[in-house]
Amino acid sequence: MITFLGNSHSLKLYEDVIKASRDDKDIVVSCQYPNKVPPSIVNNNICVNIHYGILPEFAGCNPIYWQMIKGNEAGVTLHYMNNKFDNGSVIDIQKIPVSNMTADEVYESLAQIGLDIFKKHYKGILHGTAPSSPMRQNGHYYNKTDVNFAHAKHLGKVFIDGQRVRALHFAGKQYPIVNIDGLDYELRKI
């Protein structure tokens, strides 16, 4: 049976997989879970994380933000959990180009990719036959405090006076803010 740790959006996405797992042995799945899973759980269970970032380059918090700021691709990493954040052996990594996508489009795409690669490897994870390789060690870990979203909303597709402004925008959830001459403006489509 799957014990799922994650936000309500992720839980809804994995609902069918969780229901279908009732007769399987126990597995802990973390997806968009903001807390560290205690060592007592990690050390005594099969535990995997579905990380919406390419590891080890984008470990830690807000991986969608950092991938869009620093490059033209984003990805999902399915990996075994150990007692460090985003550090266990890698089962699979899938990448997509993001240069013309909003943050919301990237999030939705990564959510679907995460579900797909988890379904692909689920039985192998349970039976110990899923492919895995050690996590490379040349990445970067981003803390929760590395981004102040009140003042650093980048990454959507918005134009002001002919100049493109990138803004972190999750449709219907959060609108981008741009600072012009010391004033913050919330950008909404009219």
Rosetta blueprint (number, residue, H / E / L):
1 M L
2 I E
3 T E
4 F E
5 L E
6 G E
7 N L
8 S H
9 H H
10 S H
11 L H
12 K H
13 L H
14 Y L
15 E H
16 D H
17 V H
18 I H
19 K H
20 A H
21 S L
22 R L
23 D L
24 D L
25 K L
26 D L
27 I E
28 V E
29 V E
30 S E
31 C E
32 Q L
33 Y L
34 P L
35 N L
36 K L
37 V L
38 P L
39 P H
40 S H
41 I H
42 V H
43 N L
44 N L
45 N L
46 I L
47 C E
48 V E
49 N E
50 I E
51 H E
52 Y L
53 G L
54 I L
55 L L
56 P L
57 E L
58 F L
59 A E
60 G E
61 C L
62 N L
63 P H
64 I H
65 Y H
66 W H
67 Q H
68 M H
69 I H
70 K H
71 G L
72 N L
73 E E
74 A E
75 G E
76 V E
77 T E
78 L E
79 H E
80 Y E
81 M L
82 N L
83 N L
84 K L
85 F L
86 D L
87 N L
88 G L
89 S L
90 V E
91 I E
92 D E
93 I E
94 Q E
95 K E
96 I E
97 P E
98 V L
99 S L
100 N L
101 M L
102 T L
103 A H
104 D H
105 E H
106 V H
107 Y H
108 E H
109 S H
110 L H
111 A H
112 Q H
113 I H
114 G H
115 L H
116 D H
117 I H
118 F H
119 K H
120 K H
121 H H
122 Y H
123 K H
124 G H
125 I H
126 L H
127 H H
128 G L
129 T L
130 A L
131 P L
132 S L
133 S E
134 P L
135 M L
136 R L
137 Q L
138 N L
139 G L
140 H L
141 Y E
142 Y E
143 N L
144 K H
145 T H
146 D H
147 V L
148 N L
149 F L
150 A L
151 H L
152 A L
153 K L
154 H L
155 L L
156 G L
157 K L
158 V E
159 F E
160 I E
161 D L
162 G L
163 Q E
164 R E
165 V E
166 R L
167 A L
168 L L
169 H L
170 F E
171 A L
172 G L
173 K L
174 Q E
175 Y L
176 P L
177 I E
178 V E
179 N E
180 I E
181 D L
182 G L
183 L E
184 D E
185 Y E
186 E E
187 L L
188 R L
189 K L
190 I L
